[in-house]
Amino acid sequence: KVLGRGDGGSVYEVRYPLMKESYALKVVKRGSAFHSTDKFGKDGIRTEITSAKKLRHPHITEFKAVFCDLDHHYLLTEVCGHGSLQNFLDDVRVFNEPESRLLMLQVASAVNYLHRTGVSHNDLYPRNILVGQSSNDKGLALKLTDFGWSEI
C-alpha cells in the first residue's frame, strides 16, 4: 500500500510475513535528486539515515533498519496509522483547543529533544508530522518524520 510520494522517494506500508506488525518503507532510487549531493553539498539520504539512527524519542518516528541494493536505498520505520497531519486535517477533522494544545506539546517536546541532541529538522510542516495512536490508546500521538534536510 502506498502511504505517500515526494521528492525523497515513495513510502509504502509493508508487513513482515512472520509478524503481525506493519512498517513504513521509504524507497529512494539511487541517482535521484534526493540521493545525490545538492547545490549546498547535502546528501539527503545519508543525512536522513544518520539522523534516523541517532534519534530516540516518543514523538519521532522509530527507525528500524536501512538496507540497499544496486538501485535503491530502503529505510524501514514504524508506521503511523493515520498518515500525515496535513492529510488528517484535510480529510478527517479539526482539533478543539485542549486537543491542539496537547498535540502541539508533543511536537514541541520532539523539537526540544532535537535541539538538545544537536539536530535541526529544517523541513518541519504538517506533511512531515505523522499521526498515530498514543501508546495508551487514549488519544493521538504526533511523530516527526523525514529528516532528509536536517542538520546534525
C-alpha beads as a LAMMPS data file, in Angstrom:
LAMMPS data file: protein, C-alpha beads

152 atoms
151 bonds

1 atom types
1 bond types

-500.0 500.0 xlo xhi
-500.0 500.0 ylo yhi
-500.0 500.0 zlo zhi

Masses

1 110.0

Atoms # bond

1 1 1 0.000 0.000 0.000
2 1 1 1.384 3.430 -0.965
3 1 1 1.474 5.816 2.004
4 1 1 2.986 8.752 0.151
5 1 1 5.255 10.075 -2.562
6 1 1 7.611 13.010 -2.507
7 1 1 10.947 14.412 -3.621
8 1 1 12.710 11.930 -1.364
9 1 1 11.059 8.833 -2.816
10 1 1 7.976 6.751 -2.151
11 1 1 6.770 5.342 1.165
12 1 1 4.905 2.040 1.389
13 1 1 3.202 0.173 4.196
14 1 1 4.788 -3.272 4.393
15 1 1 4.270 -6.327 6.582
16 1 1 6.856 -8.922 7.511
17 1 1 5.243 -12.327 6.810
18 1 1 6.167 -13.863 10.186
19 1 1 4.979 -10.903 12.240
20 1 1 1.669 -9.119 12.593
21 1 1 3.191 -5.630 12.665
22 1 1 3.233 -3.223 9.744
23 1 1 6.123 -0.908 8.935
24 1 1 6.745 2.086 6.698
25 1 1 9.328 1.503 3.961
26 1 1 10.817 4.565 2.261
27 1 1 12.344 3.706 -1.117
28 1 1 14.854 6.146 -2.618
29 1 1 16.237 5.499 -6.088
30 1 1 20.000 5.855 -6.379
31 1 1 20.792 8.805 -8.609
32 1 1 17.584 10.650 -7.710
33 1 1 17.798 14.285 -6.642
34 1 1 17.327 13.256 -3.008
35 1 1 20.080 10.652 -3.246
36 1 1 22.744 12.867 -4.796
37 1 1 24.513 15.828 -3.294
38 1 1 22.590 19.078 -3.805
39 1 1 23.987 22.554 -4.505
40 1 1 24.610 23.013 -0.773
41 1 1 26.650 19.815 -0.530
42 1 1 23.866 17.946 1.269
43 1 1 23.205 14.281 0.528
44 1 1 19.587 13.875 1.646
45 1 1 19.522 10.099 2.037
46 1 1 22.768 9.972 4.032
47 1 1 21.548 12.792 6.277
48 1 1 18.240 11.017 6.841
49 1 1 19.948 7.709 7.682
50 1 1 22.405 9.381 10.070
51 1 1 19.602 11.257 11.836
52 1 1 17.320 8.220 11.988
53 1 1 19.983 6.053 13.622
54 1 1 20.747 8.711 16.222
55 1 1 17.272 9.787 17.358
56 1 1 15.127 8.047 20.001
57 1 1 12.072 9.949 21.229
58 1 1 8.374 9.063 21.648
59 1 1 7.380 11.788 19.152
60 1 1 9.900 10.971 16.422
61 1 1 9.280 8.010 14.102
62 1 1 11.220 4.990 15.281
63 1 1 13.957 3.826 12.923
64 1 1 14.108 0.047 12.421
65 1 1 16.632 -0.689 9.649
66 1 1 18.292 0.508 6.472
67 1 1 19.407 -1.592 3.538
68 1 1 20.488 -1.041 -0.056
69 1 1 20.658 -2.806 -3.373
70 1 1 22.207 -1.697 -6.648
71 1 1 19.303 0.620 -7.481
72 1 1 17.746 1.809 -4.205
73 1 1 18.138 2.716 -0.550
74 1 1 15.410 1.427 1.795
75 1 1 14.582 2.936 5.198
76 1 1 12.316 0.904 7.451
77 1 1 10.488 2.766 10.240
78 1 1 7.405 2.387 12.360
79 1 1 4.155 3.146 10.572
80 1 1 1.755 5.748 11.954
81 1 1 -1.750 4.591 11.137
82 1 1 -3.417 7.922 10.391
83 1 1 -0.931 9.311 7.831
84 1 1 0.384 12.862 7.794
85 1 1 -1.035 15.639 9.932
86 1 1 -1.796 17.538 6.704
87 1 1 -3.906 14.691 5.306
88 1 1 -5.539 14.137 8.694
89 1 1 -6.592 17.794 8.878
90 1 1 -7.750 17.831 5.241
91 1 1 -9.720 14.583 5.412
92 1 1 -10.734 13.882 8.957
93 1 1 -11.172 16.662 11.428
94 1 1 -10.327 19.864 13.194
95 1 1 -8.970 19.702 16.733
96 1 1 -10.528 21.575 19.631
97 1 1 -8.321 23.808 21.785
98 1 1 -7.400 21.247 24.501
99 1 1 -6.543 18.624 21.836
100 1 1 -4.498 21.177 19.868
101 1 1 -2.573 22.150 22.983
102 1 1 -1.749 18.516 23.800
103 1 1 -0.657 17.731 20.234
104 1 1 1.490 20.862 19.927
105 1 1 3.174 19.984 23.229
106 1 1 4.142 16.667 21.617
107 1 1 5.714 18.477 18.655
108 1 1 7.461 20.951 20.978
109 1 1 8.832 18.056 23.040
110 1 1 10.278 16.439 19.902
111 1 1 11.791 19.719 18.642
112 1 1 13.294 20.391 22.078
113 1 1 14.847 16.902 22.017
114 1 1 16.250 17.522 18.520
115 1 1 17.879 20.769 19.580
116 1 1 19.322 19.214 22.759
117 1 1 20.733 16.444 20.543
118 1 1 22.250 18.961 18.118
119 1 1 19.839 18.292 15.247
120 1 1 17.822 20.853 13.291
121 1 1 14.954 19.338 11.248
122 1 1 14.822 22.179 8.645
123 1 1 11.653 20.878 6.941
124 1 1 9.030 20.794 9.664
125 1 1 5.490 21.262 8.383
126 1 1 2.250 19.220 8.594
127 1 1 3.253 16.742 5.855
128 1 1 6.341 15.779 7.894
129 1 1 4.369 15.168 11.079
130 1 1 2.656 11.787 11.249
131 1 1 -0.455 10.919 13.231
132 1 1 -0.595 7.658 15.156
133 1 1 -2.320 6.245 18.193
134 1 1 -0.853 7.017 21.612
135 1 1 0.720 4.121 23.488
136 1 1 -2.178 4.069 25.956
137 1 1 -4.740 4.161 23.087
138 1 1 -6.482 7.132 24.694
139 1 1 -5.645 9.667 22.051
140 1 1 -3.480 10.595 19.119
141 1 1 0.290 10.816 19.049
142 1 1 2.169 13.073 16.634
143 1 1 5.594 12.000 15.368
144 1 1 8.163 13.963 13.375
145 1 1 9.497 12.251 10.275
146 1 1 11.581 12.893 7.122
147 1 1 14.990 14.113 8.239
148 1 1 16.461 14.454 4.731
149 1 1 17.012 18.205 5.115
150 1 1 18.183 18.069 8.711
151 1 1 21.474 19.441 10.014
152 1 1 23.482 17.458 12.521

Bonds

1 1 1 2
2 1 2 3
3 1 3 4
4 1 4 5
5 1 5 6
6 1 6 7
7 1 7 8
8 1 8 9
9 1 9 10
10 1 10 11
11 1 11 12
12 1 12 13
13 1 13 14
14 1 14 15
15 1 15 16
16 1 16 17
17 1 17 18
18 1 18 19
19 1 19 20
20 1 20 21
21 1 21 22
22 1 22 23
23 1 23 24
24 1 24 25
25 1 25 26
26 1 26 27
27 1 27 28
28 1 28 29
29 1 29 30
30 1 30 31
31 1 31 32
32 1 32 33
33 1 33 34
34 1 34 35
35 1 35 36
36 1 36 37
37 1 37 38
38 1 38 39
39 1 39 40
40 1 40 41
41 1 41 42
42 1 42 43
43 1 43 44
44 1 44 45
45 1 45 46
46 1 46 47
47 1 47 48
48 1 48 49
49 1 49 50
50 1 50 51
51 1 51 52
52 1 52 53
53 1 53 54
54 1 54 55
55 1 55 56
56 1 56 57
57 1 57 58
58 1 58 59
59 1 59 60
60 1 60 61
61 1 61 62
62 1 62 63
63 1 63 64
64 1 64 65
65 1 65 66
66 1 66 67
67 1 67 68
68 1 68 69
69 1 69 70
70 1 70 71
71 1 71 72
72 1 72 73
73 1 73 74
74 1 74 75
75 1 75 76
76 1 76 77
77 1 77 78
78 1 78 79
79 1 79 80
80 1 80 81
81 1 81 82
82 1 82 83
83 1 83 84
84 1 84 85
85 1 85 86
86 1 86 87
87 1 87 88
88 1 88 89
89 1 89 90
90 1 90 91
91 1 91 92
92 1 92 93
93 1 93 94
94 1 94 95
95 1 95 96
96 1 96 97
97 1 97 98
98 1 98 99
99 1 99 100
100 1 100 101
101 1 101 102
102 1 102 103
103 1 103 104
104 1 104 105
105 1 105 106
106 1 106 107
107 1 107 108
108 1 108 109
109 1 109 110
110 1 110 111
111 1 111 112
112 1 112 113
113 1 113 114
114 1 114 115
115 1 115 116
116 1 116 117
117 1 117 118
118 1 118 119
119 1 119 120
120 1 120 121
121 1 121 122
122 1 122 123
123 1 123 124
124 1 124 125
125 1 125 126
126 1 126 127
127 1 127 128
128 1 128 129
129 1 129 130
130 1 130 131
131 1 131 132
132 1 132 133
133 1 133 134
134 1 134 135
135 1 135 136
136 1 136 137
137 1 137 138
138 1 138 139
139 1 139 140
140 1 140 141
141 1 141 142
142 1 142 143
143 1 143 144
144 1 144 145
145 1 145 146
146 1 146 147
147 1 147 148
148 1 148 149
149 1 149 150
150 1 150 151
151 1 151 152
